[in-house]
Amino acid sequence: MRIGEVAKISRCPAVTIRYYEKIGLLPNAKRTAANYRIYDQNDLERLRFIRHCRNHGMSLADIEKLLSIKDDGSALHDGDIVAIIESHRKNIKAQIASLDALLRKLDELVADPTGSREKADRIIETLGRRALTVPIMRSSRMILPERA
């Protein structure tokens, strides 16, 4: 498959696929005589794994560690995997708690009988204040590649 087809199937922009290749998350693609990148099913599955992890907020550094453990071919590094996943679980729990607090505050503001302009101002103020403290899950579409 050429990069455009892989991008379409994986819903990952070609620029991001190239970036993942550049930083070593994806192996260097094979090339046609015309120098087009060619990917196989293994590359697509690896890309899906990367995208799944990114969509759930995992860092590129942690994804790289998990893939290196997978690629190692030796005995499973259970302690390393558990440490990465425990750290990720902690981040997810903090995000859930923060989002729950934001949801409760927004519910209060929406239920408040105050006039619509004042209510709108308070909602916008709350969202702005919370935007600084709420970790954001990765979108299902990555626009620009993130640096590790």
C-alpha positions as CSV (number, residue, x, y, z in Angstrom):
1,M,0.0,0.0,0.0
2,R,1.2,3.5,-0.7
3,I,1.2,6.2,1.9
4,G,-2.1,7.7,0.8
5,E,-3.9,4.5,1.1
6,V,-2.4,3.8,4.5
7,A,-3.4,7.3,5.6
8,K,-6.9,6.8,4.4
9,I,-7.3,3.4,6.1
10,S,-5.7,4.5,9.4
11,R,-7.2,8.0,9.4
12,C,-3.7,9.2,10.1
13,P,-2.4,12.1,7.9
14,A,0.5,11.2,5.6
15,V,2.6,13.9,7.2
16,T,2.2,12.2,10.6
17,I,3.0,8.8,9.1
18,R,6.2,10.3,7.7
19,Y,7.0,11.8,11.1
20,Y,6.5,8.5,12.9
21,E,8.9,7.0,10.4
22,K,11.4,9.8,10.9
23,I,11.5,9.4,14.7
24,G,11.6,5.6,14.4
25,L,8.1,4.5,15.6
26,L,7.5,3.1,12.2
27,P,10.3,1.3,10.3
28,N,11.6,3.0,7.2
29,A,9.2,2.1,4.4
30,K,10.2,0.0,1.5
31,R,10.4,2.0,-1.7
32,T,9.2,1.4,-5.3
33,A,11.4,2.0,-8.3
34,A,9.7,5.5,-8.5
35,N,10.7,6.1,-4.8
36,Y,7.1,5.8,-3.4
37,R,6.8,4.5,0.1
38,I,5.2,1.1,0.3
39,Y,3.7,-0.3,3.5
40,D,2.5,-3.8,4.4
41,Q,-0.1,-5.1,6.8
42,N,2.4,-5.2,9.6
43,D,3.2,-1.5,9.2
44,L,-0.5,-0.7,9.2
45,E,-1.1,-2.7,12.4
46,R,1.9,-0.9,14.0
47,L,0.4,2.4,12.9
48,R,-3.0,1.5,14.4
49,F,-1.3,0.6,17.7
50,I,0.5,4.0,17.7
51,R,-2.7,5.9,16.8
52,H,-4.7,4.0,19.5
53,C,-2.2,4.8,22.2
54,R,-2.0,8.5,21.0
55,N,-5.7,8.8,20.9
56,H,-5.8,7.9,24.6
57,G,-3.1,10.3,25.6
58,M,0.0,8.1,25.7
59,S,3.2,10.0,25.0
60,L,5.4,9.2,22.0
61,A,8.2,8.3,24.4
62,D,6.0,5.7,26.2
63,I,4.8,4.3,22.9
64,E,8.4,4.0,21.7
65,K,9.3,2.1,24.9
66,L,6.4,-0.3,24.4
67,L,7.3,-0.9,20.8
68,S,10.9,-1.5,21.6
69,I,9.9,-4.1,24.2
70,K,7.7,-5.7,21.6
71,D,10.4,-5.6,19.0
72,D,13.1,-6.8,21.4
73,G,12.1,-10.4,20.8
74,S,13.6,-11.5,24.1
75,A,11.7,-12.3,27.3
76,L,8.9,-9.9,28.1
77,H,10.0,-6.9,30.2
78,D,6.9,-7.2,32.5
79,G,8.2,-4.6,35.0
80,D,8.8,-2.0,32.3
81,I,5.4,-2.5,30.7
82,V,3.6,-2.3,34.1
83,A,5.5,0.9,35.0
84,I,4.5,2.5,31.7
85,I,0.8,1.4,32.1
86,E,0.6,2.4,35.7
87,S,1.9,5.9,34.9
88,H,-0.7,6.1,32.1
89,R,-3.5,4.9,34.3
90,K,-2.6,7.6,36.9
91,N,-2.8,10.2,34.1
92,I,-6.2,8.9,33.0
93,K,-7.5,8.9,36.5
94,A,-6.4,12.5,37.0
95,Q,-8.0,13.5,33.8
96,I,-11.3,11.8,34.7
97,A,-11.3,13.5,38.1
98,S,-10.6,16.9,36.5
99,L,-13.3,16.4,33.8
100,D,-15.8,15.3,36.5
101,A,-15.2,18.5,38.5
102,L,-15.6,20.5,35.3
103,L,-18.8,18.7,34.4
104,R,-20.2,19.4,37.9
105,K,-19.3,23.1,37.7
106,L,-20.9,23.4,34.2
107,D,-24.0,21.6,35.4
108,E,-24.3,24.1,38.2
109,L,-23.8,27.1,35.8
110,V,-26.4,25.7,33.3
111,A,-29.0,25.2,36.0
112,D,-28.4,28.7,37.5
113,P,-31.4,30.9,36.7
114,T,-29.1,34.0,36.2
115,G,-29.6,36.0,33.1
116,S,-28.3,34.5,29.9
117,R,-25.5,37.1,29.2
118,E,-24.2,36.8,32.8
119,K,-24.5,33.0,32.7
120,A,-22.7,32.9,29.3
121,D,-19.8,35.0,30.8
122,R,-19.5,32.7,33.8
123,I,-19.5,29.6,31.6
124,I,-16.8,31.0,29.4
125,E,-14.8,32.1,32.4
126,T,-15.1,28.6,33.9
127,L,-14.0,26.9,30.7
128,G,-11.1,29.2,30.3
129,R,-10.0,28.6,33.9
130,R,-10.4,24.9,33.6
131,A,-8.7,24.7,30.2
132,L,-5.4,25.3,32.1
133,T,-5.9,22.4,34.5
134,V,-7.7,19.7,32.5
135,P,-5.5,17.4,30.6
136,I,-6.9,16.9,27.1
137,M,-7.3,13.5,25.5
138,R,-5.9,13.2,22.0
139,S,-8.3,13.8,19.2
140,S,-9.0,10.9,16.8
141,R,-7.5,13.2,14.1
142,M,-4.0,14.4,14.6
143,I,-3.4,17.6,12.7
144,L,0.3,18.1,13.3
145,P,2.8,15.6,14.7
146,E,3.8,16.0,18.3
147,R,7.4,16.1,19.3
148,A,8.5,13.6,22.0
